[in-house]
Amino acid sequence: MQSVTNRQVELITAIRPHTRKAVDYAQRAEEAGWHGIGILDNQNLCGDIYVSLALAASATERIQLSTDVTNPVTRHPAVAAGAIASIQEASEGRAVLGIGRGDSALAFVGHAPAYVRVLDSYLQALQAYLNGSSVAFDDLTHCRGLAPPVDTLNLADTPADSRLMWLNAQDKKVPVAVAASGPRVIGTAARHADIVMFALGADLNRLGWGLEQARTARREAGLDPDGIRYGAYLNIVCHPQLEAAREMVQFLDTFVRFSVMHGKTHGPVTQAEKEVLTNLRKEYNMRDRTVSVVPPAEFVDQFAVVGPPERCIRRIQEIVDLGIDRIVVMGPTVDATDDEETRCAELLTREVLPAFSG
């Protein structure tokens, strides 16, 4: 199939984080033509993400290897930077650090998402580490209150600041992709990330709003609005029958509730959409990451990409034309577990993926 777009776009398949299956999933993704894989970071629900990424790196040659996503609470920024830089070295430059405020990984240790100010300072430290720069101890608050300052040891000599001393300056820096849905996080991501990843669904108006929020934040900070990349998390189910595709959408409730996380909706929504968003937030069960309510068909059509191949291609193309050049696909993909999901995954790989491979 001939490419339908002149814009370069990366399509990343989000896979289930099973350590034992990391090699198989990564190899299948590479063989199918995906541009990369993204793996969830949740220490309570799955094995260590960096072990899975390292295994995937050793078994592949081309695809991007991404955390989708980690958070600024469960790892010190030096530890996170060191881990992803190790994947970068092992994969010869194919790593991406995807990060957000945190969701289930924090909920399972008793916390809500991190404060935006924490994410902001964390990203600054993270980028410094990945650039090979030093970070002043006063700027590292992650362990403050857990251990006294090193100078209380009264040693003959101690480090004056913090940096990854083993990084090779010639190696390609790991890109940082920040998941964002509200205006404050979008602004933080726009100022400090290499890629802003919108968790706003597939609605063009909402994605356009997010892009303008990010570009405005960069202009106000004296930065080039086009100096970074923009991406999106999309729920995509490719199935010949539209109704069947709607019923198979995975994690739609997980992502759309980010736009109403604390009870206030972000971005342009109709009153009907606002009511659906509010109900999804109210009924969300973090334990099994599901809701008891079924969104209306028109809501699914607006916030997800569903239906036959030609419909999916058209919807994705419209999103790419907005200025989105990286898409993490949530839905039946290479790790499909039953016959119907496998059918959708194969259709997506065979009919949709080639349209964006040029």
Secondary structure, DSSP 4 states (H G I P E B T S, - for coil): ---S-SS--EEEEEE---GGGHHHHHHHHHHHT-SEEEE---TTTSS-HHHHHHHHHHH-SS-EEEEEEE-SSSS-HHHHHHHHHHHHHHHTS-EEEEE-S-SHHHHTTT-PPPPHHHHHHHHHHHHHHHTT--B-GGG--TTBTTB--GGGG--S---SSB--TT--TTSPPPPEEEEE-SHHHHHHHHHH-SEEEE-S-S-HHHHHHHHHHHHHHHHHTT--TTSSEEEEEEEEEE-SSHHHHHHT--SHHHHHGGGGTTS---S---HHHHHHHHHHHHHEETTTTEESS---HHHHHHHSEEESHHHHHHHHHHHHHHT--EEEEESSSTT--SHHHHHHHHHIIIIIGGGG--
